[in-house]
């Protein structure tokens, strides 16, 4: 088990190193100069150069990359070109919204998908199975931003149960914060729940057809006992993979939803930084999101060994 975890840690570190190089190079080749953007089109060349010196943009790319990486390792993500505030403070403020939103949406997705997938698998070919699979097909097909607009029209404008956008802040109370995140979380959870339910059904059907399930039934176990003691645990491997990928997507891919609901999260921060050519913010936030994705993947790999004793034996 220790060797297994160490191998995954080495893979995590190598992935982060490669990702940092790719992110830095990709941002650097994007056309546009932050100093020229900040000063405007009519700025004098010497003024632009002076600002580039102040921002550290005239240093060599290798020096800038090394300074950026070494700063992140020490917790210093640099200073925003536009707002002149530490990027770490901006990330800390925004992740307090994006993180709970991703967890909330993933929790809703899991609570919907697990029962739906289990019912569809255990009642294969029935009306319940066909209905659930039809609903999941619809959930996958509907764009989440369009569904988000429908939620705003119905629950915010028609019923006035929720606000149409914005975030009051956690200092207003936990219930107020969760209420503001409910509609965005539902909009994000719908397609993810549809995907997860289909994977759950497929994996469980494959497991229910295995020889050890028939052996368990032959020994006298009921259908419910066979399902909960043997089938469900063995069917969790692909499901864990999807859950890990979904959390990464919900954390990094909620840019459109955050803009629909005017949530000041990481997605909206990236969108604003790109439009303002605030390169240091874009690089740092994207690198943080990559780290979150890689870390979740690592935790999923470890969860494989916890769920499946065959991996521990290997």
Number of C-alpha atoms within 10 A of each C-alpha: 13 8 8 14 15 11 11 17 14 11 13 16 14 11 14 18 11 10 16 21 12 13 16 22 14 11 15 14 8 10 8 10 15 20 23 19 16 16 13 11 8 7 13 11 10 9 13 19 15 13 19 17 13 12 17 12 15 13 12 9 13 9 10 15 16 11 15 19 19 13 13 16 10 8 10 17 25 18 18 19 22 17 10 10 12 15 21 19 12 19 19 12 14 18 17 15 21 25 17 16 27 25 15 20 28 26 17 19 25 18 13 18 26 19 14 23 28 22 18 26 23 18 13 14 11 12 11 16 20 14 13 19 19 12 13 23 15 14 19 15 11 12 14 22 19 13 20 21 18 14 19 23 14 14 15 17 14 10 10 12 12 17 17 20 18 15 20 13 14 13 8 10 10 10 10 14 18 17 16 21 26 17 25 29 26 22 21 28 27 24 22 28 29 27 21 26 28 23 20 28 26 18 22 25 20 13 20 20 11 11 10 14 18 13 12 18 14 10 9 10 15 11 12 11 13 19 20 11 12 16 23 18 14 18 22 20 19 16 20 20 17 18 22 20 16 24 22 22 16 22 25 22 17 23 19 15 23 25 18 19 21 14 24 18 25 28 24 21 20 21 15 14 20 15 10 14 22 22 22 21 26 22 22 24 24 20 20 18 17 19 19 16 20 20 18 19 21 18 15 19 18 17 15 19 18 13 16 15 10 10 13 14 8 8
